[in-house]
Amino acid sequence: MTNVRTNSGDLNPLFHPAAHYASPDDVLNDETLSASEKRVILSSWASDMYAVESCPALREIPGMGHAIRLTEILSALRRLDGEDHDPPRPGGATMRLRRPWAAAWRRSA
């Protein structure tokens, strides 16, 4: 059997990010990673594979001692893309589609 090293200093951060980073902000602040590498780590954390069954807004990352909110991960991905603001909340005014026949009907009435 081979001897596997589990010391966090010996693990590649790209393949074992939970051993190196405690939060999405830690990933963003690591200047040794490229933007693509940061995106890979954050996207893998956002994966439904790590969703907590009873609370899908949380992610349990193997090797990390605490759960991370999906909103934190998505916010970090937006900052990585240069979009500092959160997306608009749903529930704005609805748009009515124009129906050509409705305008003709109103004119004749």
VOSEBA-656185 format. One record per residue (C-alpha): chain; residue in three letters; residue number from 1; x negated, z, y. Coordinates in Angstrom, 1 decimal. Layout:
N
<node><c>A</c><r>ALA</r><k>NUM</k><x>X</x><z>Z</z><y>Y</y></node>
...
// end
This chain:
109
<node><c>A</c><r>MET</r><k>1</k><x>0.0</x><z>0.0</z><y>0.0</y></node>
<node><c>A</c><r>THR</r><k>2</k><x>-1.3</x><z>-0.8</z><y>3.5</y></node>
<node><c>A</c><r>ASN</r><k>3</k><x>-1.8</x><z>1.9</z><y>6.1</y></node>
<node><c>A</c><r>VAL</r><k>4</k><x>0.6</x><z>1.2</z><y>9.0</y></node>
<node><c>A</c><r>ARG</r><k>5</k><x>-0.4</x><z>2.5</z><y>12.4</y></node>
<node><c>A</c><r>THR</r><k>6</k><x>2.4</x><z>4.2</z><y>14.3</y></node>
<node><c>A</c><r>ASN</r><k>7</k><x>0.4</x><z>5.6</z><y>17.3</y></node>
<node><c>A</c><r>SER</r><k>8</k><x>2.2</x><z>4.2</z><y>20.3</y></node>
<node><c>A</c><r>GLY</r><k>9</k><x>-1.2</x><z>3.2</z><y>21.8</y></node>
<node><c>A</c><r>ASP</r><k>10</k><x>-1.7</x><z>0.8</z><y>18.9</y></node>
<node><c>A</c><r>LEU</r><k>11</k><x>1.7</x><z>-0.9</z><y>19.1</y></node>
<node><c>A</c><r>ASN</r><k>12</k><x>2.3</x><z>-4.1</z><y>21.1</y></node>
<node><c>A</c><r>PRO</r><k>13</k><x>4.8</x><z>-3.3</z><y>23.9</y></node>
<node><c>A</c><r>LEU</r><k>14</k><x>6.5</x><z>-6.6</z><y>23.4</y></node>
<node><c>A</c><r>PHE</r><k>15</k><x>7.3</x><z>-5.9</z><y>19.7</y></node>
<node><c>A</c><r>HIS</r><k>16</k><x>7.8</x><z>-2.2</z><y>20.0</y></node>
<node><c>A</c><r>PRO</r><k>17</k><x>9.0</x><z>-1.6</z><y>23.6</y></node>
<node><c>A</c><r>ALA</r><k>18</k><x>10.7</x><z>1.7</z><y>22.8</y></node>
<node><c>A</c><r>ALA</r><k>19</k><x>7.3</x><z>3.2</z><y>22.0</y></node>
<node><c>A</c><r>HIS</r><k>20</k><x>6.1</x><z>2.3</z><y>25.5</y></node>
<node><c>A</c><r>TYR</r><k>21</k><x>9.1</x><z>2.3</z><y>27.9</y></node>
<node><c>A</c><r>ALA</r><k>22</k><x>11.7</x><z>5.0</z><y>28.5</y></node>
<node><c>A</c><r>SER</r><k>23</k><x>14.0</x><z>3.0</z><y>30.8</y></node>
<node><c>A</c><r>PRO</r><k>24</k><x>14.7</x><z>-0.5</z><y>32.0</y></node>
<node><c>A</c><r>ASP</r><k>25</k><x>12.9</x><z>0.4</z><y>35.3</y></node>
<node><c>A</c><r>ASP</r><k>26</k><x>9.8</x><z>1.2</z><y>33.3</y></node>
<node><c>A</c><r>VAL</r><k>27</k><x>9.9</x><z>-2.3</z><y>31.9</y></node>
<node><c>A</c><r>LEU</r><k>28</k><x>10.3</x><z>-3.9</z><y>35.3</y></node>
<node><c>A</c><r>ASN</r><k>29</k><x>7.5</x><z>-1.8</z><y>36.8</y></node>
<node><c>A</c><r>ASP</r><k>30</k><x>5.0</x><z>-2.8</z><y>34.1</y></node>
<node><c>A</c><r>GLU</r><k>31</k><x>2.7</x><z>-5.3</z><y>35.9</y></node>
<node><c>A</c><r>THR</r><k>32</k><x>0.9</x><z>-6.3</z><y>32.7</y></node>
<node><c>A</c><r>LEU</r><k>33</k><x>4.1</x><z>-8.0</z><y>31.4</y></node>
<node><c>A</c><r>SER</r><k>34</k><x>5.2</x><z>-11.5</z><y>32.6</y></node>
<node><c>A</c><r>ALA</r><k>35</k><x>8.8</x><z>-12.0</z><y>33.8</y></node>
<node><c>A</c><r>SER</r><k>36</k><x>9.5</x><z>-13.8</z><y>30.5</y></node>
<node><c>A</c><r>GLU</r><k>37</k><x>8.2</x><z>-10.8</z><y>28.4</y></node>
<node><c>A</c><r>LYS</r><k>38</k><x>10.3</x><z>-8.4</z><y>30.5</y></node>
<node><c>A</c><r>ARG</r><k>39</k><x>13.4</x><z>-10.6</z><y>30.0</y></node>
<node><c>A</c><r>VAL</r><k>40</k><x>12.8</x><z>-10.6</z><y>26.2</y></node>
<node><c>A</c><r>ILE</r><k>41</k><x>12.5</x><z>-6.8</z><y>26.1</y></node>
<node><c>A</c><r>LEU</r><k>42</k><x>15.6</x><z>-6.2</z><y>28.3</y></node>
<node><c>A</c><r>SER</r><k>43</k><x>17.7</x><z>-8.8</z><y>26.5</y></node>
<node><c>A</c><r>SER</r><k>44</k><x>16.9</x><z>-7.3</z><y>23.1</y></node>
<node><c>A</c><r>TRP</r><k>45</k><x>18.0</x><z>-3.9</z><y>24.4</y></node>
<node><c>A</c><r>ALA</r><k>46</k><x>21.2</x><z>-5.4</z><y>25.8</y></node>
<node><c>A</c><r>SER</r><k>47</k><x>22.0</x><z>-6.9</z><y>22.3</y></node>
<node><c>A</c><r>ASP</r><k>48</k><x>25.2</x><z>-5.7</z><y>20.7</y></node>
<node><c>A</c><r>MET</r><k>49</k><x>23.1</x><z>-4.8</z><y>17.7</y></node>
<node><c>A</c><r>TYR</r><k>50</k><x>22.1</x><z>-1.6</z><y>19.5</y></node>
<node><c>A</c><r>ALA</r><k>51</k><x>25.6</x><z>-0.8</z><y>20.8</y></node>
<node><c>A</c><r>VAL</r><k>52</k><x>26.9</x><z>2.7</z><y>20.0</y></node>
<node><c>A</c><r>GLU</r><k>53</k><x>29.9</x><z>2.2</z><y>17.8</y></node>
<node><c>A</c><r>SER</r><k>54</k><x>32.1</x><z>4.8</z><y>19.5</y></node>
<node><c>A</c><r>CYS</r><k>55</k><x>30.9</x><z>3.9</z><y>23.0</y></node>
<node><c>A</c><r>PRO</r><k>56</k><x>29.9</x><z>0.2</z><y>23.4</y></node>
<node><c>A</c><r>ALA</r><k>57</k><x>28.7</x><z>0.7</z><y>27.0</y></node>
<node><c>A</c><r>LEU</r><k>58</k><x>25.7</x><z>2.7</z><y>25.6</y></node>
<node><c>A</c><r>ARG</r><k>59</k><x>22.8</x><z>1.3</z><y>23.6</y></node>
<node><c>A</c><r>GLU</r><k>60</k><x>20.7</x><z>3.3</z><y>21.1</y></node>
<node><c>A</c><r>ILE</r><k>61</k><x>17.3</x><z>1.8</z><y>20.9</y></node>
<node><c>A</c><r>PRO</r><k>62</k><x>15.4</x><z>2.7</z><y>17.7</y></node>
<node><c>A</c><r>GLY</r><k>63</k><x>12.4</x><z>4.8</z><y>18.6</y></node>
<node><c>A</c><r>MET</r><k>64</k><x>13.8</x><z>6.0</z><y>21.9</y></node>
<node><c>A</c><r>GLY</r><k>65</k><x>15.1</x><z>9.5</z><y>22.0</y></node>
<node><c>A</c><r>HIS</r><k>66</k><x>18.0</x><z>8.8</z><y>24.3</y></node>
<node><c>A</c><r>ALA</r><k>67</k><x>20.8</x><z>6.3</z><y>24.9</y></node>
<node><c>A</c><r>ILE</r><k>68</k><x>20.6</x><z>3.7</z><y>27.7</y></node>
<node><c>A</c><r>ARG</r><k>69</k><x>23.6</x><z>2.4</z><y>29.6</y></node>
<node><c>A</c><r>LEU</r><k>70</k><x>24.2</x><z>-1.3</z><y>29.3</y></node>
<node><c>A</c><r>THR</r><k>71</k><x>24.8</x><z>-1.4</z><y>33.1</y></node>
<node><c>A</c><r>GLU</r><k>72</k><x>21.3</x><z>-0.2</z><y>33.7</y></node>
<node><c>A</c><r>ILE</r><k>73</k><x>19.9</x><z>-3.0</z><y>31.4</y></node>
<node><c>A</c><r>LEU</r><k>74</k><x>22.0</x><z>-5.7</z><y>33.0</y></node>
<node><c>A</c><r>SER</r><k>75</k><x>21.1</x><z>-4.5</z><y>36.5</y></node>
<node><c>A</c><r>ALA</r><k>76</k><x>17.4</x><z>-4.7</z><y>35.6</y></node>
<node><c>A</c><r>LEU</r><k>77</k><x>17.9</x><z>-8.2</z><y>34.3</y></node>
<node><c>A</c><r>ARG</r><k>78</k><x>19.6</x><z>-9.2</z><y>37.6</y></node>
<node><c>A</c><r>ARG</r><k>79</k><x>16.7</x><z>-7.6</z><y>39.6</y></node>
<node><c>A</c><r>LEU</r><k>80</k><x>14.3</x><z>-9.6</z><y>37.5</y></node>
<node><c>A</c><r>ASP</r><k>81</k><x>16.2</x><z>-12.8</z><y>38.5</y></node>
<node><c>A</c><r>GLY</r><k>82</k><x>16.0</x><z>-11.7</z><y>42.2</y></node>
<node><c>A</c><r>GLU</r><k>83</k><x>19.6</x><z>-10.7</z><y>42.4</y></node>
<node><c>A</c><r>ASP</r><k>84</k><x>19.5</x><z>-7.1</z><y>43.7</y></node>
<node><c>A</c><r>HIS</r><k>85</k><x>23.2</x><z>-6.7</z><y>44.2</y></node>
<node><c>A</c><r>ASP</r><k>86</k><x>25.8</x><z>-6.1</z><y>41.5</y></node>
<node><c>A</c><r>PRO</r><k>87</k><x>28.3</x><z>-8.8</z><y>40.8</y></node>
<node><c>A</c><r>PRO</r><k>88</k><x>31.7</x><z>-8.5</z><y>42.6</y></node>
<node><c>A</c><r>ARG</r><k>89</k><x>34.3</x><z>-6.4</z><y>40.9</y></node>
<node><c>A</c><r>PRO</r><k>90</k><x>37.1</x><z>-8.2</z><y>39.2</y></node>
<node><c>A</c><r>GLY</r><k>91</k><x>40.6</x><z>-8.1</z><y>40.5</y></node>
<node><c>A</c><r>GLY</r><k>92</k><x>40.5</x><z>-10.1</z><y>43.7</y></node>
<node><c>A</c><r>ALA</r><k>93</k><x>43.3</x><z>-12.2</z><y>45.1</y></node>
<node><c>A</c><r>THR</r><k>94</k><x>44.6</x><z>-14.8</z><y>42.7</y></node>
<node><c>A</c><r>MET</r><k>95</k><x>44.5</x><z>-18.5</z><y>43.5</y></node>
<node><c>A</c><r>ARG</r><k>96</k><x>47.5</x><z>-20.7</z><y>43.2</y></node>
<node><c>A</c><r>LEU</r><k>97</k><x>46.9</x><z>-24.1</z><y>41.9</y></node>
<node><c>A</c><r>ARG</r><k>98</k><x>48.5</x><z>-26.8</z><y>44.0</y></node>
<node><c>A</c><r>ARG</r><k>99</k><x>51.2</x><z>-28.8</z><y>42.2</y></node>
<node><c>A</c><r>PRO</r><k>100</k><x>51.8</x><z>-32.2</z><y>43.8</y></node>
<node><c>A</c><r>TRP</r><k>101</k><x>55.4</x><z>-32.3</z><y>42.7</y></node>
<node><c>A</c><r>ALA</r><k>102</k><x>56.1</x><z>-28.9</z><y>44.4</y></node>
<node><c>A</c><r>ALA</r><k>103</k><x>55.2</x><z>-30.2</z><y>47.8</y></node>
<node><c>A</c><r>ALA</r><k>104</k><x>57.4</x><z>-33.3</z><y>47.4</y></node>
<node><c>A</c><r>TRP</r><k>105</k><x>60.3</x><z>-31.1</z><y>46.3</y></node>
<node><c>A</c><r>ARG</r><k>106</k><x>59.9</x><z>-28.8</z><y>49.4</y></node>
<node><c>A</c><r>ARG</r><k>107</k><x>60.0</x><z>-31.8</z><y>51.7</y></node>
<node><c>A</c><r>SER</r><k>108</k><x>63.2</x><z>-33.2</z><y>50.1</y></node>
<node><c>A</c><r>ALA</r><k>109</k><x>65.0</x><z>-29.8</z><y>50.3</y></node>
// end
